[in-house]
């Protein structure tokens, strides 16, 4: 599956790379090179999106989102 590349800052790249490896998603991330992820299934795509969103979204934004969810109950 070929998708358009997105730009992720260096420190986030390594965090995303390590988490994707933990999830068993094939990827490479060499020094001064882009993170390359092999997305083979829809589940892998959702996991990639989730990991990238979690790592790149500011903590305060995540807290506000959770509080909104809790208040919807």
Buried (B, 14 or more C-beta within 10 A) or exposed (E): EEEEEEEBEEEEBBBBBEBBEEBEBEBEBEEEEEBEBEBEEEEBBEBBEEBBEEBEEEEEEEEEEEEEEEEEE
